[in-house]
Amino acid sequence: MPSIPDLERLLASDPNDAFLLYGVAQEHAKAGNHAAAIEWYDRCLAADPAYCYAYYHKARSQDSAGRPDQAIATLKAGAAAARRAGDAHAASEIAAYLDQLSP
């Protein structure tokens, strides 16, 4: 995966490229910078609300940041997006994580 600066350079030509926005978010999450990751996942979802795995990974960052209630809300939104998109695989993974977090 390219570095964050490499991805940001690519974004300069298309700032609404959901794949690149997701990539930057993933790199921040990998580095443990969950606050930045959440911001980039939000940018990804603003560019493409049907980018189902952004919901899943945003929730993981929220949970890692000690915000499980926000993670649950994100997963619920992601489950709805996955249903609308007809993405059964994403819906299944989101549902499993939601079950894990829900009391």
DRENLUMSE-475211 format. One record per residue (C-alpha): residue in one letter; x, y, z. Coordinates in Angstrom, 1 decimal. Layout:
REM DRENLUMSE-475211
+------+--------+--------+--------+
: resn :     xx :     yy :     zz :
+------+--------+--------+--------+
:    A :      X :      Y :      Z :
...
+------+--------+--------+--------+
***
This chain:
REM DRENLUMSE-475211
+------+--------+--------+--------+
: resn :     xx :     yy :     zz :
+------+--------+--------+--------+
:    M :    0.0 :    0.0 :    0.0 :
:    P :    1.3 :    3.5 :   -0.8 :
:    S :    2.2 :    5.8 :    2.1 :
:    I :   -0.2 :    8.5 :    3.4 :
:    P :    1.8 :   11.2 :    1.5 :
:    D :    1.6 :    9.2 :   -1.7 :
:    L :   -2.2 :    8.8 :   -1.3 :
:    E :   -2.7 :   12.4 :   -0.5 :
:    R :   -0.7 :   13.4 :   -3.7 :
:    L :   -3.1 :   11.2 :   -5.7 :
:    L :   -6.1 :   12.8 :   -4.0 :
:    A :   -4.9 :   16.2 :   -5.2 :
:    S :   -6.1 :   15.3 :   -8.7 :
:    D :   -9.4 :   13.8 :   -7.4 :
:    P :  -10.3 :   14.8 :   -3.8 :
:    N :  -13.5 :   12.8 :   -3.8 :
:    D :  -12.0 :    9.4 :   -4.8 :
:    A :  -13.6 :    7.2 :   -2.2 :
:    F :  -10.9 :    4.4 :   -2.8 :
:    L :   -8.1 :    6.8 :   -2.0 :
:    L :   -9.9 :    8.4 :    0.9 :
:    Y :  -10.5 :    4.9 :    2.3 :
:    G :   -6.8 :    4.1 :    1.8 :
:    V :   -5.7 :    7.1 :    3.8 :
:    A :   -8.1 :    6.1 :    6.6 :
:    Q :   -6.8 :    2.6 :    6.6 :
:    E :   -3.2 :    3.8 :    6.8 :
:    H :   -4.0 :    6.0 :    9.8 :
:    A :   -5.9 :    3.2 :   11.5 :
:    K :   -2.9 :    0.9 :   10.9 :
:    A :   -0.7 :    3.5 :   12.6 :
:    G :   -3.0 :    3.6 :   15.6 :
:    N :   -4.1 :    7.2 :   14.8 :
:    H :   -7.8 :    6.4 :   15.2 :
:    A :   -9.0 :   10.0 :   15.4 :
:    A :   -7.5 :   10.8 :   12.0 :
:    A :   -8.7 :    7.5 :   10.6 :
:    I :  -12.3 :    8.3 :   11.6 :
:    E :  -12.1 :   11.7 :    9.9 :
:    W :  -10.9 :   10.0 :    6.7 :
:    Y :  -13.5 :    7.3 :    6.9 :
:    D :  -16.1 :   10.1 :    7.2 :
:    R :  -14.6 :   11.8 :    4.1 :
:    C :  -14.8 :    8.5 :    2.2 :
:    L :  -18.5 :    8.0 :    3.2 :
:    A :  -19.3 :   11.6 :    2.3 :
:    A :  -17.9 :   10.9 :   -1.2 :
:    D :  -19.6 :    7.5 :   -1.5 :
:    P :  -22.2 :    6.5 :    1.2 :
:    A :  -22.3 :    3.0 :   -0.3 :
:    Y :  -18.7 :    2.3 :    0.5 :
:    C :  -19.7 :   -0.4 :    3.0 :
:    Y :  -16.3 :   -1.4 :    4.4 :
:    A :  -15.7 :    2.2 :    5.4 :
:    Y :  -18.5 :    1.8 :    8.0 :
:    Y :  -17.0 :   -1.4 :    9.3 :
:    H :  -13.5 :    0.0 :    9.7 :
:    K :  -14.7 :    3.3 :   11.0 :
:    A :  -16.5 :    1.4 :   13.7 :
:    R :  -13.3 :   -0.6 :   14.5 :
:    S :  -11.4 :    2.7 :   15.0 :
:    Q :  -14.2 :    4.1 :   17.1 :
:    D :  -14.2 :    1.0 :   19.3 :
:    S :  -10.4 :    1.2 :   19.5 :
:    A :  -10.7 :    4.8 :   20.6 :
:    G :  -13.0 :    3.8 :   23.4 :
:    R :  -16.3 :    4.9 :   21.8 :
:    P :  -18.3 :    1.6 :   21.4 :
:    D :  -21.6 :    3.4 :   21.4 :
:    Q :  -20.5 :    5.4 :   18.3 :
:    A :  -19.2 :    2.2 :   16.8 :
:    I :  -22.6 :    0.6 :   17.2 :
:    A :  -24.3 :    3.5 :   15.5 :
:    T :  -21.8 :    3.4 :   12.7 :
:    L :  -22.4 :   -0.3 :   12.2 :
:    K :  -26.1 :    0.1 :   12.1 :
:    A :  -25.7 :    2.8 :    9.4 :
:    G :  -23.3 :    0.4 :    7.6 :
:    A :  -25.8 :   -2.5 :    7.7 :
:    A :  -28.4 :   -0.3 :    6.1 :
:    A :  -26.0 :    0.8 :    3.4 :
:    A :  -24.9 :   -2.8 :    2.7 :
:    R :  -28.6 :   -3.8 :    2.4 :
:    R :  -29.3 :   -0.9 :    0.0 :
:    A :  -26.2 :   -1.8 :   -2.1 :
:    G :  -27.1 :   -5.5 :   -2.1 :
:    D :  -23.7 :   -6.4 :   -0.6 :
:    A :  -24.4 :   -9.5 :    1.4 :
:    H :  -20.8 :  -10.1 :    2.3 :
:    A :  -20.3 :   -6.7 :    3.8 :
:    A :  -23.7 :   -6.9 :    5.5 :
:    S :  -22.7 :  -10.2 :    7.1 :
:    E :  -19.4 :   -8.9 :    8.4 :
:    I :  -21.0 :   -5.8 :    9.7 :
:    A :  -23.7 :   -7.8 :   11.4 :
:    A :  -21.2 :  -10.1 :   13.1 :
:    Y :  -19.2 :   -7.1 :   14.4 :
:    L :  -22.4 :   -5.5 :   15.6 :
:    D :  -23.4 :   -8.7 :   17.5 :
:    Q :  -19.9 :   -8.7 :   19.1 :
:    L :  -20.3 :   -5.1 :   20.3 :
:    S :  -24.0 :   -5.1 :   21.3 :
:    P :  -24.7 :   -5.8 :   24.9 :
+------+--------+--------+--------+
***
